[in-house]
Amino acid sequence: MADSPYPELKKSHVPERVGRPWTDYKPPPSAPVWAVIGGFGSFHVLVAALELGVFDVLANRGANPGTSPAATAAELADELEVSAPHLEALLDSLAVLGLLERVGGRYGLNDAAARYLTTDGAASMASLVPVAPGPLENWSRLADTIRAGRPADPIDDNPADFYRALVEGTFTTVLRAATRADLQVRYSAMDSPRVLDLGAGGAPWAIAVLKACPGGTAVVNDLAGIIDVARRTTAEHGVADRCEFRSGDFHGIHIEPEGYDVVVLGHVCRTEGPDGTRRLIERAWEALRPEGRLLLADYFVAPEPQWSPHSVLMGMTMMAGTVNGFGITAAQTAAWLQDAGFEALRLIEPIGHQHAFLACKPRPSGGTK
Ligand SMILES: C[S@@+](CC[C@H](N)C(=O)[O-])C[C@H]1O[C@@H](n2cnc3c(N)ncnc32)[C@H](O)[C@@H]1O
């Protein structure tokens, strides 16, 4: 039955129309659809605020004892040298998105903004936000990607352009996860571990292990156009002298058999597809000494995808932008690890939303300690 064009005159479901038995049917709310439509604008509101420096200006005011930490739109527009009414619209949008406080016409940082959106925030995501969805043009051609089975302009064709910005943006978060993972992995109990970090980006995993283990050393791998990021970050964290930088495709570089105590596959598998991931797990197996451990970090899809929305949408982001990228399920990953021979699998969550499988290469049967 056609729905009434005038919601206030929705009479189609009343007993006069449908007779008895009468059911109190009401159309479902359109809120989920509006939430999606708003998602596009919300993303750009946040990107614009970061680009204009809204959060940093408010943080500076907070740090300066002479000024109030909260400001009116006119005061902020003055400091940022932008149009006051336009900025006010942006600030109100940030407030309704829960990314700023607005009290009595003054705007200030809330806890989330101070922690995640200021450049110097304890867990800053300021440089991650603009690059996290991947190249934006790929999203506007998503239906074509689904028709063709691959994106028209995949990241794989020019990885350095995209990954340099991405790994700069994800570094802080992954370093926090990798550092906190010590509570479960106990790197710090290892004497002088040798680490292999494949597709290391800014090498947050290698840095976390080396900082926990003063005698540790690492081979840090990434593509030639990206490995410089790791050279810089390892230097900044004082561990570069214990790293060997081995650039090149992780499927092809030389890896010493049974040369490592820890191998890291940090957020590399979801762009690899099943074949690539299996090959990487096999490379990790060959690289590990008996009793060595593999850390495989990713956003794993739960047995029912609805239970893991973040991972499902992250998988979609991979599919929108790469040739082989898809969501990677925890069950599939566990099966691949077990097929390769790994034992004692554990799925850890060192910080919220950051998961990693920890898997051990057993001693050959009959071997002794
Ligand atoms: C999402 S980032 C993960 C960085 C880091 N491992 C982490 O956990 O934060 C993926 C990294 O894999 C690298 N990568 C992608 N394909 C690669 C390949 N074939 N060989 C080596 N590195 C690759 C990218 O350059 C990028 O630095």
PDBQT file of the ligand as one rigid body, heavy atoms in Angstrom, charges set to zero:
ROOT
HETATM    1  C1  LIG A 401      48.554  -0.042   7.526  1.00  0.00    +0.000 C 
HETATM    2  S1  LIG A 401      50.283   0.167   7.412  1.00  0.00    +0.000 S 
HETATM    3  C2  LIG A 401      50.822  -0.666   8.894  1.00  0.00    +0.000 C 
HETATM    4  C3  LIG A 401      52.088  -0.087   9.463  1.00  0.00    +0.000 C 
HETATM    5  C4  LIG A 401      52.549  -0.737  10.774  1.00  0.00    +0.000 C 
HETATM    6  N1  LIG A 401      52.945  -2.105  10.580  1.00  0.00    +0.000 N 
HETATM    7  C5  LIG A 401      51.488  -0.681  11.840  1.00  0.00    +0.000 C 
HETATM    8  O1  LIG A 401      51.111  -1.728  12.388  1.00  0.00    +0.000 OA
HETATM    9  O2  LIG A 401      51.043   0.426  12.164  1.00  0.00    +0.000 OA
HETATM   10  C6  LIG A 401      50.743  -0.986   6.153  1.00  0.00    +0.000 C 
HETATM   11  C7  LIG A 401      52.202  -0.892   5.790  1.00  0.00    +0.000 C 
HETATM   12  O3  LIG A 401      52.545  -1.977   4.944  1.00  0.00    +0.000 OA
HETATM   13  C8  LIG A 401      53.407  -1.518   3.940  1.00  0.00    +0.000 C 
HETATM   14  N2  LIG A 401      53.336  -2.391   2.779  1.00  0.00    +0.000 N 
HETATM   15  C9  LIG A 401      52.280  -2.595   1.970  1.00  0.00    +0.000 A 
HETATM   16  N3  LIG A 401      52.603  -3.490   1.009  1.00  0.00    +0.000 NA
HETATM   17  C10 LIG A 401      53.897  -3.852   1.225  1.00  0.00    +0.000 A 
HETATM   18  C11 LIG A 401      54.794  -4.740   0.576  1.00  0.00    +0.000 A 
HETATM   19  N4  LIG A 401      54.399  -5.438  -0.495  1.00  0.00    +0.000 N 
HETATM   20  N5  LIG A 401      56.028  -4.874   1.068  1.00  0.00    +0.000 NA
HETATM   21  C12 LIG A 401      56.429  -4.158   2.159  1.00  0.00    +0.000 A 
HETATM   22  N6  LIG A 401      55.616  -3.294   2.819  1.00  0.00    +0.000 NA
HETATM   23  C13 LIG A 401      54.366  -3.149   2.357  1.00  0.00    +0.000 A 
HETATM   24  C14 LIG A 401      52.888  -0.118   3.654  1.00  0.00    +0.000 C 
HETATM   25  O4  LIG A 401      53.847   0.678   2.993  1.00  0.00    +0.000 OA
HETATM   26  C15 LIG A 401      52.564   0.374   5.045  1.00  0.00    +0.000 C 
HETATM   27  O5  LIG A 401      53.659   1.007   5.636  1.00  0.00    +0.000 OA
ENDROOT
TORSDOF 0
